[in-house]
């Protein structure tokens, strides 16, 4: 059965262009022109991945609101913003709401498809049985590579794909500083410094939901970040 991708885009010609490109790659694609129609459909059945524009008809930030709603409904669903809005504030806002990636509409179809395939890898990983050598443990941290899941003090930490790979890169060699470029490479994304900082803040907050005293991610000012062992 083909993977299903939902495109939430109010400009029909653009949505159809994306749909045609994705269908050529074997995906099943559904198009929704606004937030209400998309939310109704998602409430009944989730896609395997959602591509959302920020501005949707009269709702200037309808895509942001939809992302917030969808992330609450499905913490592990891959969500990608694909929009003409490329300001730093918009990018950071989208990522803070839990999107896995934020792409602008000048991206090539080949790059867009590569990002989508990478995100869908988690869907496959979650269906695989757990193997002992897929587990990385660092004190209270446990990372399952196949399922791309993270636990802190035995509690699941709901991370996006990008956040998962950032945590993985940091904890792989505790105490070693990872600069922003290394974190981008690990997550297979291209982000600016402020966006990396935003991801780190979100990751810390997610761990602090389970452990208010969480302090394992240390900022090495002017250099990057490191994972501290207890």
N, C-alpha and C positions, 0 to 999 in steps of 0.2 A: 504494500500500500504506500503511495507517495506521501511524503511529508507535506503537511499543510502550513502555508504561510499566509498570514493576514496582513493586508496592506490598508492602512487607514490614511487616506489621502483625499482631499476635497477637489483636486484638479484631475478630472477624468482622464485626460490625455496622458498625464504623467503617470497616474496609477496604472493605466493600461500598458504603458511602455515597460514599467517594472514587471508587471504581471507576465508579459510576453517573454521577457528575459529569463524570469524564474521558471516559467513553464518549459522553456527550452532545455532547462537543466533537470527536468523531471519532477518539479515541485507542483503540488496542487495549490492554487492561489485563490483567495477570496478577497474582494475589494469592498471597503466600507467608506462612504464619503463623509461621515461625521462621527462624533463621539457616541451619541445615543445608539445609533444602529450597530456600531462596533461593540459597545458594552452589552447590548442585548444578546448579540451573537456569542460573545465570550462567556456570558453568564450561563449559556446553555451548553457550549462546547468550546474548549480551549484549542487554539491552533498550536502547532509545534514551535512557532516563532512569530512574533508580531513586529511589523515595521510601521512606525507611526510618525506622521508629520506633526509639527508643533501647533501651527495655526490651522484650525479646522472651521471653515465658514465664519460665522460670527464670533466663534470662540477663539480669541487671539491666542490663548494658551490652553486650548482644549486638549491638545496632545499631552501636555504635562499632567493635566487632571486625569486623563485616561490612563497614563502610565502609573500614576499613584494608585488608582483603583485596581488596575490589573496586577500590580505588584503585591497588593494586599491579598488579592484573590489567589495568586499563583507565584509564590516567592522564587521558584526556580525557573520560571518560563523565560527564555531568552527574549529580550526586548531591545529593539534598535530604533533610535530616532534617525530619520532621513528627512532632512529639511533644508530650506534655503537660509534659515536663520543661523548665522555662524559667529555671533558675538560670544565672547568669553563667558559672559553671564549666562547666556542660554545654554552653552555647553555644560557649564558647571551645574546649572539648575537641573538639566536632564539627567546627569549622572547622579546627583544627590537624590533624585527621586527613585533611583534604582535601575536605570537603563544600563544595559551591558555595553552599549556602544552608541556613539553620537556621530553620525555621518552627514556631510553636507551634499547637496544635490549635484555638485560638480564632480563627485567621485565617479570613477569609471565603473562600468558594469562588472568588469572582471574583478576589481577590488571589492566591490559590494558583495559579489557572490562568494569571494574568498572569506570575507568576514562572517557571512551567514553560515557557511559550511563549518567554520571553526566553532561558532557558537552552538550549532546543532550537535557537535561532538559530545557535549554534556548529556544530551538526551540519550545518546547511545550508551554513554558511560554509566548512567544511572540504572540501566537495564542489565548490566553485567554482574555476575556473582562476585562477592568480595574474596580477594586472595590476600594471603598474609603479606606478600611482598609489595602490595599496593598501599600499605599503611606506613605513614611516617608519624612518629610520635616524638614530641618535644615537651617534656614535663606535662602540663595540663592540656597541651594541644595534640589533637589527633587528626591527620589528614588522610583521606581515602582518595587516592589518585584516580582510580577507575570510575568511581562515582562522583568525583569532583566535589566532595563534601568535606566540611570542616567541623570538628567538635572541640569545644573548650569546656573543661571540667565535665566531660561526658554529655554536654548539651550541644545540640546542633546550632551552628551559627549560619544564618541564612545569608550567603554571599552570592553576588553575581559572578559570572564567568571571569570578568576582568579582575574583580576583587580576589577571587580564588587564586589566580595565578600570581598576583602580587604577594599574597600571604605565603604561597608556596616558595616563591623566590627568596623571600626574607628568611623563612625558617629553615631552608635547606642547609644553610651554613650560619648557625647562630653566632652573633657577635661580629659578623662581617658586614660592612656597610655596602648597601646597594644604592647606586646613584639612580637618578630618575630615568636615564636612558636604559639602564639595565632592567628596571622595572617595566618600562614600556616594551622592551624586547621580550621579556618573560610573558607578558600578557598579550603579545602580538597586536598591539595597538599603537597608534601615533597620537600622542597627547602633549599638551604644553605643561610647563612646570606647575602652574596653578591647578590644572586638572588632576595631576598626580597627587598634589597636596589634598585636594578635595576627596579623592579616593581613600587616601590614608585616614583622613578624618572620619569618613563613613565607616571604614573597617574598624577603627578604634571604638566608635560608638556601638557597633554591632556586638563586639566582644563585651563591652561594658554593660550591655543589657543583661548579660549573664553574670558578669563579675565587675561590679563598680570600681574595683581596685585594679583592673587590668592595666598593665604598664609594660607589656612585652615588646611593643613597637616604639623604639626610641628614635628621635630625630637627631641626626648628626648634622648640625647646622653648616650649611654651605657645601655639604657632601651628599647627603641622602638619608637613608633610614637603615636601621639594623634591628634584628630580632634578638631580644635578651632572654637568656635562659635563667631559670630560677636559681 
